[in-house]
Amino acid sequence: MDEVTIPLLTSVSGSIPDLEPVREGATFTQTLFNVINIFVGLGLLSTPYAYRAGGYIAGVALLLLSSLFCLSGHLIVAAFQYLPVDAPRSFPQLGKHALGIHGRKVVAVVAFLELFGGACMALLVTWQQLLILLDNHGLLALSPVHTAVALSLLWLVPMLSVGGFSRLAILSKLGMLSVCIVVTVVYSLLVLDPSRDDLPQPPPGHALARWTLPQAVGIFAVSLSGHSTLPALRAGMAAPSRFPALLTAAFCVMALLYGTVGAMGYWYYGSTTSALITTDISRAGPWTDTAMDKLLACLLLVNCSTKYPALVLVLQARDLIIGMFPSKVATQGQLRPAVLATLRMLLCAASVGLSYAALDSIACVMSLVGGVASLSCSLLMPTLFYVKLAWAELGAARRGALLALLGLGSALMVFITSQNVVQLLAQLGKSTGA
């Protein structure tokens, strides 16, 4: 398998891209759509909850974080220009060029954490959609949750036997359709029920700001991650010189989309907003008891079912797990199929176990992945690599600004991680006590 060149959380933040060379000569509009298609995905489902976690002030945090991630997008594209012409255009290779072999290892470790977290999130969303389709009823003697887990494994485990991404690409196109339906349904709440009469009365309240704002920032970080695709998208443009303007436009569109969907969902469901907006749509509001919630659940179920095996395939890539094996084991043809099959099953078992333990903490898991891995991959590492490679060419003001950006990103990581760990431990204590 070639070096990992797909975005680290593409399969969570957007549709799975076909792993084929980018077509040369893409127009501005085509590339803009591709960027948005890659970045926008499952993270959109939790933006209303992010507003619940932070209050309406979360919208300001989203704008600031979008600006920072847009800047880091420009930085990673600039950093790739320092790679030798014949060097592979991959994130691990950039880390190696900037910081030596240790840089490559750091990228591999953080990439593994983000991809594994993405696999867990895909499982959690899959189970939630199955619960919606089952109307929270179990089959045979199983509880609803156990039924959802069992059905997902019956579907997902055989899909782990696919040999590549091309067989998953067709189904993954449903991701954009599900995103469009989510946006339409959330926007329609204002039109169909402007007084929120379809909710239990009195309607749930709102908050301007809450102390759990860092959790919201972590969710936004997951939603804005996917920077390692940007150099390839730039190279595929007919006019690469227009890419800076395109990237700025793309992040403006994403900030507007995430901000309006999050604010609208929070306005309607208030303090009762769930970790996934699809759960709220199915339980209360003008779309309850219609076919819309089931249709949306089906689309998201198929979408997540393609994301999960794709993430597992990337996790076993040479730059991640396979690269940790002795070269003799990793390259011998007669052993490779057995090794890969074993790795896939081990990754599946580990992700299922951790996801089941965090079933009631989807938002914490998503925010934790964003605070640790997404901030590292899409903000800290691009900035650090650019600073290392371009340091001699930078003036004092730019050096100071970039170092301040690294400090801010590190502080955000500490705040987000600590808050989510505390909440996870508290929820675990409650479940254990119960």
Buried (B, 14 or more C-beta within 10 A) or exposed (E): BEBBBBBBBBBBBBBBBBBEEBEEEBEBEBBBBBBBBBBBBBBBBBBBBBBBBBBBBBBEBBBBBBBBBBBBBBBBBBBBEBBEEEEBBBBBBBBBBBBEEEBBBBBBEBBBBBBBBBBBBBBBBBBBBBBBBBEBEBEEEEEBBBBBBBBBEEBBBEBBEBEEBEEBBEBBBBBBBBBEBBBEBBBBBEEEBEEBEBBEEEBBEBBEEBEBBBBBBBBBBBBBBBBBBBBBBBBBBEEBEBBBEBBBBBBBBBBEBBBBBBBBBBBBBBEBBBBBBBBBBBBBBBBBEEEBBBEBBBBBBBBBBBBBBBBBBBBBBBBBBBBEBEEEEBEEEEEEEEBBEEBBEEBBEEBBEBBBBBBBBBBBBBBBBBBBBBBBBBBBBBBBBBBBBBEEEBEEEEEEEBEEBBEBBBEBBEBBBEBBBEBBEEBBEEEEEE
